[in-house]
Amino acid sequence: MARLVAVLAVLAVLVGVGCGGGTRAPSDAGTDARPEPDCCTGDPDGGDATLPEGEDAGVDAGEPPPPEPWTAPDCESITGSPSLTLTYDRGATLLPRDREPEDGFAYTDGLAALGDDGWLLAVSNDHLVFSQDGGCTWTELVVIGDYARVAAGPGRLGFAFGREVLVRFDDGEVTDLSPPADELIGLAVDPTNPDHLRAADDGCNLWESDDGGSSWDVLAPAPGEVLGRELVFDPFGLDVAVCATGFDGALRWQEGAGWSTADGLGDGFDVAILFEAAFSRVNPSMVWVYGNHDSDGRALRGLWLSRDAGRTFAPAVDETRVDGLNNDTFLAPDPFDAGVVWFRARTSVCRYDADDDALDEQSNGRQRIEAVVRLPVEEQEVLVVGLRIEGPIQ
């Protein structure tokens, strides 16, 4: 999930909270009191992020394997978490939880389904937590701090990362690791080799590890001075990356071809300000980004979709059709349908089908939603929902 760290005043648009440490601001806030992140650790080249278009080698990731379907969770209430729950009806009804926030506040940051049936990893109220039964029961592990993200690996492997934090989760055990930079905005695990990782810092410098994150080397420096919000790798091969930036739209990196600037997101002072990015979990040619752009003097939030692995983007759906979009919406591509993405908007779970241009929005009417992930259950649409609770539960 990406929260923002800078204000783009020259465009007079709303920029929200970025991932990292510091005091949490309301999700609708237009500014953030935290300082700019430290300079990246990589060795970036000079100049800006407007790149000459070089020859692009294209993507040949092969046919992605179908996801292994999970057993549907079978519970009527949630145990162990004040901010995580389940919905069996796209978000209209949320299961009750046995824990209330001790001080009236609860947040969900990272959330991901791991490779094995029933296993999930999340960051809830500064704690790394996991579930073995599809989200019915949660177990707290360690305090990890707020604004951390999570990345899923094969089996029962996952990682949590953010500002000055990187931990490896493996079958219930947690190992602290040294991050390659002060703040990471992306991390992915090679599906064929769990010791092979790639990561990105907030300057969009790319890093690589061949020992499960114990040590890191520079993979590719950023193309210049870049303010990265979130970077995602092609989950089937890690050979393509897309960085959502605050000033330069989407930057695309491909192994053997280097960096290029994605088309379709504007340019100059009209470039879209991006907050998040996500690859399809089914088709690596499909990439989503989320952000805002100027529309008749108004900062309009919305989603764009690329069908060519991040080379070009086209508008998909924006807040003229869905109310309550914030600066971070937690993009969650569907595990079975390449054209479907899930996201949240205030109290609603939203499902957008790009192939049919169909939007479904289900509101629970009360609880603010901060994260959502559809489980790979074939028989029904079961979603884990992370809540944002600020004040006593009504």
Secondary structure, 3 states (H helix, E strand, C coil): CCCECCCCHHHCCCCCCECCCCCCCCCCCCCCCCCCCCCCCCCCCCCCCCCCCCCCCCCCCCCCCCCCCCCCCCCCCEECCCCEEEECCCCCCCCCECCCCCCCEECEEEEEECCCCCCEEEEECCEEEEECCCCCECEEEEECCCCCEEEECCCCEEEEECECCEEEEECCEEEECCCCCCEEEEEEEECCEEEEEEEEECCCCEEEECCCCCCCEEEECCCCCCCEEEEEECCCCCCEEEEEECCCCEEEEECCCEEEECECCCCHHHCCEEEEEEECCCCCCCEEEEEEEEECCEEEEEEEEECCCCCECEEEEECCCCCCCCCCCCCEECCCCCCEEEEEECCEEEEEECCCCEEEEEECCCCEEEEEEECCCCCCCCEEEEEEEECCCC
